């Protein structure tokens, strides 16, 4: 999954159809809409990246959306198919690369993660993100989420 390029609507449609169950649940919990609607509309509204497997199939959709009122802050997000389980070392290495890339532009990377999405919790901690607080009721279904952030290390 080292090939990364700007995502297209067909990429988003393909990934939405094969999304990990936990990512599907998180998308619904956060927006109230299915990934088949949320992911393609995200690609149309803002720059989104896609990671492809060796045969060119889109497997991971991700982005960092700048916050207009806070130019040094970005909301980061990622959803994937089960392919990340087939290439865990490569996925982790690429994740670190993208976090470093986003930190070249933004001082703070942040978002909320579904409290049920334990794989994302482990991944975020591994990437160096801190969990700031638990929000007991977020999104249209009032489910618990964790707020997380990572502040750029200044050398």
N, C-alpha and C positions, 0 to 999 in steps of 0.2 A: 504493500500500500504506500509506496514511496511516491507514486505519481499523484500529484495534486494539481488541480486547475480550478478556474472559476466554474461554479456549478450552473447547470441549466435546469429548466423545468423538467425535462425528461429524467434527469438524474434524480431530482427530488421525488418524482412519481415512483421511480424504480425503488429507491430506498424506502419510501413510505410503505410500499407493498410488502417489504421484507424486514421491517423494523424489529429490533429486539423488543420483547414484550414489555420490559421495564421502561424503555424509551417511549413506546406507544402510550403506556399508562401515564407517564410524566407529561407528555404532550397534552393528553386529554385533561389531566388534572390542572395544568397551568392555564390552558386556553378554553377548555370546554369544546374544542373542535378536534376532529380526527386528523392525524398526520397527513392524510391524503389531501387535506385542504391547507393545513398550516405550512407544510414544507414547501410546496410549489409557490405559495404566496410569499413566503420568506425570500425565495430566490428572485422573485419579481420586484421586491421592495428594496433589497439591499445586497451588497456584495456578500456572497456565500462561497465557500470552498467545498470541493468534493475530493475525497481520496478514492483512488481506483485500485482494484486488485490487478493481478498480473495479466488477466485477459481483458482488462478495460471495463469491468463491471463496477459501477459506483457502489461503494460500501459505507462511507462515512461522510456526513454532511456537517459542516461546522463553520463558525464565524465569530467575529468580535465586532459588535456594533457600538460605535462611539455614542456617548451620551451628549446631546447638543448643549445642555445646560452645564455640563462638566467636561470640558474638552480633553482632560487627562484621564478620563474614566471610560472603560468599555465593558459592555455586557457580553460575556463569552458563553458559548453554547456548543453542544455537540450531540448528535444522534447517530446511531449506527445499526447496521445489520449484525447478525451473529458472526460475521467474518472476522471481527476483532479477536475472537477467541482462537481463531486459526493462526493468527500472526501476532501474538501478544507483545513480543519484544520489539518488533518493528513498529507496532502501534504506539507503544510507550515512548520509543525514541522519537517518532514523528511528533507526538504530542508535546514533548519538551521543546522541540524545535519551534513549534507554532506559538507556544507560550512565550518563548524568548523573542520571537518575531513581533508579537503583539506588544510586548514590553518596550520595544524600540519606539513605538508610537504612543503608548498609553502607560501612565504611572500605576494605575489601579485597574485590575481585572476583577469582575464581580458578577454574581447572578444568584439565583435560588435553585436548589435541587430538591426534587421530591424526596421526602424523608424515607420512602420505601425503596429508592433506587440505590441499594447498598454497593453495587459495583461502581457506580459513579462516585460514591463517597470515598472508597478506597483509592480510586484513580485520582481524584482531586487532591487528596492528602499526599499521594505520591508525587504529584506535580508541585507541591509546596503551597497549596491553597490552605487557608485557615477557615474554619467554620466559626462564624461570628455569633449566630443566634438561631434558635428555632422559632419559626413563626407557626403558631398552632392552626391558623386558619387562613389559607391563601388560595386564590383562584376561584373559579365558579362553583366548585364542589367543597370549598372550605376545608381543604386537606392540609396536613402539616408539611412544611418545607423548611430547609436549612438555607440561610444566607451564607455565602462564602465569598472570600476575596483573597487576592494576592497583590501585594504592593511590590513595585519594582525595587530590586536591590540596587542601591547606588554605591558604586565602588570609588 
